Amino acid sequence: MRSPRSRAVSRSAALAAACTLLAGAAFADLIVPAGGTVSLGGGTIDLGCSDVVVGGGLQLGAGAAAGTRNLTILAGGTLDAGSGAITLAGGWSNGGTFNSGSGTVSFVDAGGCSVASTISGGTTFYDLSLISSTGKVYTFEAGMTQTVANSLTIQGVAGTPLQIVSNTPGVQGNLNLSPGGTQSIAHVGVTDNWATGQPLAPFQTNEGGGGNARGWFGQPLQSTGIPALGGAGLIFLAFLIGTMAVLAIRRPRETTHAS
C-alpha cells in the first residue's frame, strides 16, 4: 500500500507531466492548482501565447517558461524562479509569493501574442527586462513597488519609445532598483512612475511621457519645496522674527541719540 507521501509525489509528477505535454503540444494554459507542484528542473516549456496560473507551487530550477502570455500567482501560490527564465508578452499579477532566486523575467513583443502588459502586486525581481520596438505601454499598479535586485533593462527604439504609466492617472507606481543593481535604459517615456531606489536614466530625456516621474531623467526624488516646520520650529522662527524686529527698531534710535 502506498504511503500518503508517495501518493502526493506521484500526483505531483503526473501533474507536471500532464502540464508539460499540454503546454508543449496543444499550447494549453499551464495551471498549477492549490496543493499541486510542478517542477521544470532543467526543462523548457513553450506555452505558445498561453497563460500560466500558479495556485500551488511552480519551480523553474534552471528551466524556462517561454511564450507566456499572462502570468498570475494566486493567493497561496508560490513561484520559485531558481536560476531559470520567464519570457512573457502580456501581464504579471502577483498575489502570492515569488522567490526570484537568480532568475530572469523578460517582457517582450511577441508577434501575434502582443497584448497589454500590466504589472500588478508588489514583486522583487532579480533580473527584469522590459523590451519593445513598437512603443508598447507597460502599466504599473498605482501605489505598488516593483523592486529589481540585480539588473534592470528597459529598451525601446527611437521614434517609438516604450512607455511606462500608472493604472491610476496622477497616482504613481514605483520602480526600485537596488543600490548594487545595474541599469541599461534607452528610449522610454514615463508617466506617473517614481524611481524610488537608484536614479533611473539620469542623463536621458522623457520621450513622450507625461511627467510625474520623480527619480527619473535627473529629477530629484524628494520635493525641493520649502520644508514644513513642526510646533517647536514655528516657535523658534517666531522668536527670531521678533528679535530682528526689536533690533531694527532700536538701531535708528541709538544712531539719533549718538548724533
Number of C-alpha atoms within 10 A of each C-alpha: 5 7 8 9 9 11 12 15 14 12 16 19 16 14 19 20 15 14 20 23 14 16 23 16 13 12 20 18 19 24 19 24 17 15 13 20 24 26 19 19 14 12 14 18 22 17 25 19 24 22 22 23 19 28 23 21 22 25 19 24 19 17 21 24 22 19 22 26 25 22 22 20 24 20 14 14 24 23 24 18 26 18 17 24 21 21 23 29 28 25 21 22 18 20 19 19 19 18 16 21 16 16 22 21 21 16 22 21 19 18 9 8 17 16 18 15 21 20 23 22 18 21 21 18 24 23 22 23 21 22 22 24 16 14 21 22 20 23 22 28 23 21 16 17 22 21 22 25 19 18 18 24 15 20 20 21 15 13 12 17 24 27 24 25 27 24 19 14 11 14 17 24 28 25 23 21 25 17 12 10 16 17 18 12 18 19 23 26 24 26 23 24 27 25 25 21 17 19 22 25 21 14 9 14 16 18 17 16 18 14 16 18 26 23 23 26 18 15 17 15 16 9 9 7 6 6 7 8 11 8 9 9 11 12 12 12 13 12 12 11 11 12 11 11 11 10 10 11 10 10 10 10 10 10 9 8 7 6 5
